[in-house]
Amino acid sequence: MPDKRVTRAVTALLTAGLASALLTAVPAQAGATPQSAASVNATLDGDVGGAGQGPITPSEPGTAPWASATSNVSAPSLTRSQVINRAASWVDIGLKYNGSSSYQGYRTDCSGYVSMAWKLSYSLTTPEFVPTGVTSRIGKEDLKPGDALLNDAYGNDGHIVLFERWVDSSHNSYMGYEFSGSGVHHREIPYPYFPGTRGNPYRPVRNNSIVDDATPTPPKPAANNRTLETIQGGALHEVYTNGSGWQDNAVPGVGNLSALAFAYSPSGQRVIEAVENGALHEIYTAADGWHDEAVPVSGTIDSLAFAFDPNTGHRVIEAVEGGTIHEIYTDSTGWHESVIPGVANVSALDIAYSPSGRRVIAAVENGVLHEIYADADGWHDNAVQGVGGNISALGFAINKATGQRVIEAVEGGVLHEIYSDGGVWRDNVVPGVSGNITSVSVKVKASGDRVVEIVNDGALHEVYSDSTGWQDNAVPGTGGSASAVSFDLTL
């Protein structure tokens, strides 16, 4: 995209433009572990804010030296994800704070670092970002990934932090990228910045050349088209087919995932419940793109299942925490969490609703497959009879027309189909499907045919039944780094 050149006198100020109120997240560097605000205060012993700034210097050979306040500053058009990826590229590579040195053409201090992230033609200093027209001031609620919090004082008193995302819906702290005296950090920062630092107030600003990322949005699937939400290398990927082949798109701003579950809302909105950086998050689509919000619950979640209650439209999450099942759900007053009594040592589970609207959980409990359900008398927990052990993963669905329960389970590395048949359970091997199967998700079509999405040795496979028997096809173009899959289809 062409450069947007901005020329302004030092005394000129630009007014802020309003942006959408909800932020669209973008990726953080894979492998970089963000610090919490508390740990930063404990470990840096006050090493926050600026530590001096060097002179304004050109970032590319052949660029004229900074001559005056009217020098042209080239600010190329970059997407928000490009800015965050550029910022992440300096994290954890051992750079030392030195305003007299440079790396990749940019000064190795706070303002040189943000100039690099924005790919400016000069390493600016904090007093120059606004007057030169590179940035405009914005409001707190307008902040999006790639914007910044600017303290525009001179020298040691000035500092600038690149904004990535809010930590949660309270907007009391945010994840930011900054170059402080101890190096480049990606960490949680209280809004607008750590208390007690010197200089001017920290105020939000926006690079006038930044543009929002285009969000690939698959259409709401036609009948029996599939949308898969997957973890690939810790990142969230949406894999889908709408009749013209498979597509694989990374969801921006979501990383370090260890578990997920996905369902379409009654209105067709895509909603994912996921364990992100060890905490439960709800990731969903809206008109302005993807949103990622922390769910206000405590505890360490090992695995989870998720569905919309067909009676109320509320979200219901079944989460395994230390071997027990916690039911996390919404109602008109917010989120709630309760423990399902009498259930322990759970290693895998999934949830489905019966045609009558009763929620049913299939779970591996003490190494044995159990069916757990709630009715007017409370919770019930029954072992599934006639089924082998050693189940490492499962997916569960209920035929909406007949009420038949179908469990696709991995037993000793082999995919089995376990289903209810009258008053008994059947357990049959799915022919030709075996290996290192780490994740299973299943849905039943209106015809009664089953569609099973699995991760086998890091690759996505679609296993399904039709009139000729079982088929097993690799999902093309998704690489070999998948660790989990959850999918839904329109019946």
N, C-alpha and C positions, 0 to 999 in steps of 0.2 A: 504494500500500500504506500502511496506517496507520503513524504514528510509533510508535516504541518509546521511551517516556520512562524515563529512568533517574535515580534520586535516591539519592545516597550521601553520607555524611560523608567528610571528607577522610581520616580515618584508616581507612576501610573499604577492604579489598582483596578483589578477586574472584579466584577460582582459574581457571586456564586450562582450556578444553575442548579435547579432542583432535579433530582433523579428519583427513580422508583424507590419506594419506602422499604422494600424487602430486598435483602442482599442475595446475590447469586454467588455461591461459593466456587472456589477454584482450587487446583491441587496444591498441596504442600509437598515438600521434598520427601520422597519415599525413604524410609529408614531414619529420618531425623525425628527424635522424640521431643515434643514440645515440653517446656518446663512450665510448672504452675507458678502463679504469682507468688505464692508463699515460699516455694523452693528458691525462686530467684532472690528474694530478699535474704533468705538464709545463707545462700551460697556465695553471693557476690559481695556481701558486706558493703552495700551502698554503691557498688559499681554500676550505676545507671546514669542515663543522660549522656551529654557530650563529653568528650575528652580532648577538645581542641579541633580546629579545622584548618586545613592548608589553604593556599591561594586558589582562586578559580583557574582551572587548567583545561585545555582541550582534550577530548577523549580519543580523537583520531589524528594520525599524522596528516599534515597538510592543512589542518584547521587553524585559522588565524588565532594568535594569542588573544586573550581577553584584553581588549583595549579600553573599553568604557562601558558605562551602564547601557549604552544603546547597541551593544554587540548583539548580533543575531544568535539566538539559541535554537538549534534544530531539535525538535521534539517529535520523533516519528510516531505515527499511529500504531499503537500496540493494543492487543486485547488484554483483558484483566488476567487471564490465565498465563499469558506470555510474561507479564510483569511479575507475577508471583513465581513462576518458574525461574526467571532470571534472578530474583532475590534468593530463592532456595539454592541456587548454584554456588553461592558463597558460604553456605552454612557447613560447618564441620570440616573445613578443608585447611584449618590452621592459620588463617590470615590474622596478622597482628595490626592493631590500631596504630596508624602513623600517617598524619596529614601531609607528610613530606614524601611519602612513597605512593606507588600505584600498582594496581593489578588489572590486567586486561584493559589498560588505558584509563582506569578510573582511580581517583584518590581513595586510599584505604582509611576513610573516616566515615562518620555517619552520613553526611550530605553527599560525599562521593559515592557511597553505597546506594543511596536512593537514586542518584543521577544515573548510576549503572542500571538499576532495575527499570528505569524509565527510558534508558538508551539515549540520554541527552548528548548533545555535541560537546558539552562542557561539564566538568565536575563543579557544580555550583556550590555555594555556601548557603547556610540557612536564611540569611536576610534577603537573598536574591530570588527565591523560588516564586514568590508572588509578584514582586515588582516587574520582573522580566516578562511576565505573562505566561510562564510555564504552567503555573497553577492558579486556581481560583479557590476562594474560601467556600465551604459548604457547611451544612448543618450536621449535627451528630447523627441523626436518623437517616441521612443521605449517604453515609459511608458504605462503600462497597470494596471488594477486594482490589488492591492496587492503589487505593487512595492513601492518604498519609495523615499523621498527626504531627504538626509543625510548631516548634518553638523557634521563632525567627530572630532570636537574639544573636549577637555577634560572638565569634570565637568560642571560648570554652563554655560560655553560657547557652549557646544554641544547640539544638538537637532536632532530629527528625526520625520518625518511626513509620514504616510501611504497614498499613492495615491489611490483615488477611480476612478475618471474619469475627463475628461476635461469638463468645464462648457459649452463651445461652440467651434465652429470650429476655432476661433482665437488662441486658446491654450495660452491665456494670464492669465488664472486662472483655478484652478481645485478644485474639491471637495476632501477634505482630512480628515483623522482621526488623531488626535494628543492629547497627554496628556500634557497640559501646566499647569502653576501654579494655574489656576482657575478650573482645572478639565479636563475631557475628552470631546472633541468637535468633531462634524462632521460639517464642515463648508467650505465655499468658501475661498480659499487662493490664493493670486496673485503668479504667477510663478516667481522664484522658492520658495520664501517665503516673508513674510512681510518685507518691507525695514526697515533698521535701527537696526536690531537685531545683536547681537554680535556673535563672533565665526568665523568659516571658511565658505566659500561659500557652499550653498546647492546644492548638485549634485545628480542626479537620480541614484538609485541602484536597483538591482533585487535580491531577494532571489533565490539562485541557485537551490532550491528544489521546487519552485512553478511550477505548470503546468496549462495550459489553460483548461478552462471548455469545456467539450464536448457539442456542441450545437445540441439539437434534431431538425432535419430538416425534416419535412414531405415532401414527394415527391410532385411535382406539381400534383394537383388532376386530376384524370381521370374525364371524363365527369360526371357532376352532383355530384361529391364528394364535401364535404363542409369543409371549414376552418373558424373557428370562432375566432375572437380576442375579449377577454372579460376582464372586470375589476372584479377581485375577491379580496375583502378586500383591495382595493387600488392598488393591484399589477396587472401586465399584464400577462394574461394566454392565451396561444394558444390551442384551443380545435379543434380537427379535426378528420375526419374519412376518411379512404382510402380503405374501403371495408372490414376491419378486426376489426371493433369495434371502439369505441371512445378513443382518447388519450387526456390527459390534461397535458400540460407542462408550467411551469412558464418561462417567458422570463426574463433572468438575467439582473440585473442592472436598472430596470424600476420600479418606485414606486410612490406613492402619486398621482395616476391618478384620474381625475374627469370626463373625457369625452374622447371618441375616435371614430374614423371612419377608416375603413379598405377597401383596394381594392388590387387586383392583378394588377401589371403593365402589359403592353402589352407583356413583355418578361417573365412573370411568377414570378417576384420578389414580395415578400410580403411587402407592404408599409402601415404603420399605421400613421395617424395624431392624436395626442393625447394632451390633456391638462395635463401637468406633473408639479407638484409643482406650479400650477397657470399659467404656460407659455406654449406656443405652441411648441411641439416637433415633429420631424419626426423620426419614428423608422422603420428601414428597415433591410432586410436580404442582405448579400453579401456572397462571397465565404468563408470568414473567420468568419462568424457568424453574430450576431445582432449588429446594430449600432444605436445610439440614439443621435440626433443632434437638438439643438435649432433652431427654425425657427425665423428669425430676424424680428419679428413684435411686436408691442406694443398692450396694451389693455388687458382687462380681458374677457376671452372667457367663456361663459356659456354652450354652446353646439356647435356641429359642424357636418358637413357632408362633404364627400370627394369622388371624382371620378377622373379618368383619362380622359382627353379630347380625344375622339377617333380620332379627326381630326389632333391633334398635338402630342399626347402622354404626354402633360404637366399635372402637378397636379393642380387640382382646388379644393379649400376648401371653403365651405360656413360656416362662423362662426357667431354665435350670440354674439354680444357685447353690453350689455346694452339695449337689445331689438331690435337693428338694425342688419341688415345682412351685414357683411363685406366679400367681395370676395378676397381671398388670393390665388395667383396663381404664377406659374413659367413660365418663357420663357427663351430665350437664354441669357438674361442679369441677371437673378436671380429671387428673390422673389418680388412680388408686392402686394399691398393691396388697395382696393377701396371700398367705401360704395355703396350699391345698393340703389338708391334714392327712396323716397316715401314709404318705408316699415318700420313699427315700431311695437313695442310691440310684438315681435316674441318670442314664448316660446318653439317651437320645429320645426325641419326641416329635410329634406333629399333631396338629389340631384340624378338625373338620366339623361341620354342622350337619345334623341329620335333617331330613325333609321336614320334620316337625319343629326344627329350630333348637334342638338340644345340642350343646357342645360336647364333643367326644375327643378324648386325647388318646393316641396310641403312643406308648412309651416303653422303653427298655428299662426295667426295674430289677435290680439285683441280677442282671444278666438275662432276665426272662421278659418276654413280651407281655405287656398288660394293656387292658382297655380301661380307661378312667373316664367317668362321665358324671354329670351333675343332673339331679332331678329335684322334685319338691322335698325329698327326704335328705338332701345333701349330696355329698360326693360318694361315689362307689368306685372300687378298684378291684378288677377281676383279671386274673391271669388268663391269657389266651391259650386254650388247650390244643395239643397236637402240633405244636410248632417247635422247631429246633431252636437251639440256643446260639450263642456266639454272634449275636446281631450287633453290628457296628454302626449302621446307619439305616434310616428308614424315611419313607414318605407315606402319607396317609390321605385318603380321599373317600368320600361317600357318594354313591350314585344317587343323584337328586330324584330320579324317577322311581327307583326300586328300593332305596335305602340300604343297598348292599355296601358293606364296608370293604375297602380294598387297601391293603398295605403292601408296598414294595419295600423289601428289606434285604440288606446285605448280610448273608450268613456265611461266615468263613470265606469271604471274598467273592461269593457267588450271589447273583441277584435272584431273589425268590419273590413270588407273588402269593400273598396270604390273604384270603378273602372269606367272608361269611357266606355260608350256604345253608339256609334254613337255620337250624339250631346248632350247626357245627362249623368249625373252621377248617379250611383246606390250605395246604402249603405245597406249592408247586415251584419247581425250578424254572426260571425264565431261560430258555435254551440259548446258549452261545454268548451269555453276558457274564463275564467274570473279570477279575483283576484287582487292581488297587482302587476300589470304588469308595470314595470318601464322602459323597453327598448324593442324596436322592430326593426328588420332588415329583409328585404324581398328580394328575387330574383325570377324571373320567368324563368322556364325551357323552352327549345325549344318546348316542348310539350304543353306549356301553363299552366302546373301545377305550383302552387306557393309553395315555401318553405319559411317559416317564422321562424326565431329564436327569442325567447323572453326570458326576465328575469321575472319570476313570483314568487314573494315572495322570492327573492334571489336565486332561482334555474333556471338553463337553461332548456328550453323546445324547442323542434322542433315541429312545427305545419305545416302540409302540406296537400295539396289536391291531391287526386288521383281518380281513376275511381269509388271508393266506397264512396267518400265524404272526409270529413276532419278528420285528425288524430292528436292527441296531445300526444307526447311521451317525458318523461323527458330524458335529456341527462345524462347518468350515469357517476358517478365518479367525478363530478365537485363541490360537496359541496353545501352549501347554502349561500355563501357570495357574489354572483355575483350582480353587480349593473348596468352593461351595456354590450351590445353585438353588434358587427358589423361583418358581414360575407360576404363571396364571394364564388362562385363556378364557375367551368369551364363549359360553356354551350356547 
